[in-house]
Amino acid sequence: MNKQMAQSNRLLLWMGVGLTALVVVAAIAVALRSPAMFEPGSPEAVVQEYVNAVLDEDADSAFALLTPAAQRRCDVEDLEDRYIRGEQSRIVLVESKVDGDDATVDLEFNAVSGERPFDMYEYSFEQRFKLRNIDGTWRIATAQWPFYRCTEG
């Protein structure tokens, strides 16, 4: 009976080690997953660059991606206090459409905020970015997230 219990305990131990190794490999795979790559200069790539600039708190880079008309409605200082801070985000491309010199890119933002483990909350929202092709370069005409004033209007 003791021999059977020892074999059973060893089997459970190896199953636990295997399961732990599997979880670690899965976590590493998720952590190392690179962001989606879009064709440089495409509407999707411009929106991705804009969102990255916002999340990196780089107002100058975000501002440079706006159309001249949107830039006239605000300046870089207007953008500096509009960042989402202290949140973990996952951003997913929902849809993009190009119609001549106009394009729309729809994103879904999923964010987690608060202190772990009990004060955390999760929320999501969709945001549409409208772009305009100006002299062969896509620029953001309407980006209500997170700069509500900096749009063509």
N, C-alpha and C positions, 0 to 999 in steps of 0.2 A: 504494500500500500504506500509506503514512503517513497519507493522508487517511482510509482505512478504519479505521486504528488510532485516530486522533483521534476519529472519530465513535463508535467502539465505547467509548472511554474516557469520552466525554461521556455516552453512554447509561448506562454503569455508574455514573457520578457522579450523574446525575439519579435513577436507581433507588435509589441509596444515600440521597440526600436525601429522596426520597419515603418510603422505608421508615423512616427516622429520624423524619420528621414523623408518620407513622402511629403509631409507638411512643410518641411524646410525647403525642399526642392520647389514646391509650388510657390512658396513665398518669394523665393529668389527669382523665379521666372516672372512673377507679377512685378516685382521691384525693378527688374532689368528691362521690362518692356519699354521700347522706345515709342515716342509719340508718332502719330500718323504723319507721313510725309506727303506733301502735295506738290504739284508742279510749281516751281518758282514763278512768282508773278501772277498766279491764278487767284481768283477771288478767295478761295479757301485758304491759300497760303497767306494772303494779306490779312485775313481775319485772324488766322492763327498767330501771325506776328504781332498783331494788335493786342490780342488777349495775353500773349506772353509778356509784352511790354507792360500792360496793366498789372499783371500779377507780379512782375519784377519791379514794380513801382518806378518805371522809366517813362515819365510823362512826356519827355521830349520825343522819344521814339513813337509813342502812341499818337501824339499830336501830328507828327510828320506823315502819318498814314491817313489823315483826314483830307477830304477835298478842300480846296481853297475856300469855298463857301462855308463849309463847316468850321474851318479855322477862324473865319471872320466873326463867328458867333461867340467865340471864347478864346482864351489864351492858355498857355501852359500852366500858369498859376491856378486857373480854374480846375485843372485836371489833378493837381497834386494831392488834394484831400479826398479824392473819390475812390480810393483803393479798398478792396475787401481785405481786411487784415485778420490774422489769427484763424484762418479757415483752411481746411483741407478740401480741395476741389477735384472733381472729375468733370471734364468737359467733353461732350460728344457731338460730333457733326450729325445733325438730323437730316438736312437736305440742303442742296445748293442748286440754283438755277441761274443761267445766263440768258439774257434776252437783249441781243445787240450790245449796246454800251452800258446796259444796266444789269446788275446781278443781285441776287439775294442769297444770304448764307444763314441758315437757321442752326443754332446751337442749343443744346440742353446743358445747363449748369446744375451739377449736383454738389452740394457743399455740406460739410459737417462743421459745426461750431460748438464752442463751449469747452468746459473742463471735463476731463475723464474722471471717473467712468459714468457718473450719474447725471451730470448737468449737460450732457451733449444732446444736440438735436440736429436733425438732418432736414434739408429742404432742397427743392429743385425748382427750376423755372426755365422756360425757353426764351430765347432772345433772337430777334431777327436783325441782321445787319444788312443794310442796303449799300451797294457799292456802285460807283460810276467809273467808267473807263475814260480817263483824261489823257489824251496824247499817248495812248498805248499802255498806260499804267493804271491799274485798278487802285482806287482810293475809296475810303469809307465815307459815305455821304450821311448815313444815319446809323448811329451806334448809341442806343440809349443806355446800354450797360457799359460801364458804370457812370458815364459822363452824360447826364441827361440834357444838359444845355448845349453840348457841342454837336449839333446836327444841322443839316441844311434847312430844316425847319418847317 
